[in-house]
Amino acid sequence: MTTTKSFYINLFCMILLSLFFLSTVYISNSLAKDDMDLYGDMLEDDMVNPFEGDEEAIAIGYERFNSRCSYCHGMRGIGAKGPPLTRGYYKVSGGTNINLYSTIASGLTINGRPTQMGAFSRTIEDDDIWRIIAYMRQEYKDRKAAGSNFKYGVYP
């Protein structure tokens, strides 16, 4: 009888512990999602951009974007030869800060083959990559506030 009693006590403790861990994971994920879901596809464990929301850095990011990225991605990131970068959607690389940083710094490969998106880590400083991303995020917010329907090559 004591064996069955201890079995049920152990079973109860394991169920209770499992429920505790599941609720902790669920609550932490839902809180993190609320904090980070600014662009629809950012993940909870994304890196924080040190220049996000910094007006001066965004202005520098705008200049860097226009001098380095606009040839392929269009002025203000509305798309040209390359895809648009200011609509909050990144089909291949994903929309997290770390994915965008990695794509700009290391280039983009699909199925192990390089694409036309080359690596810029040797020609664009790390902080400038972050400023470009901050600019892209701000441009997205501005376009959204202006009621953009985010058509390819059209601003707003």
Secondary structure, DSSP 8 states (H G I E B T S, - for coil): -HHHHHHHHHHHHHHHHHHHHHHHHHHHHHHHHHHHTTSSS--TT----TTTT-HHHHHHHHHHHHHHTHHHH-GGG--SSS--SSSS--TTT-SSHHHHHHHHHH--EETTEE-S----TTTS-HHHHHHHHHHHHHHHHHHHHTT----TT---
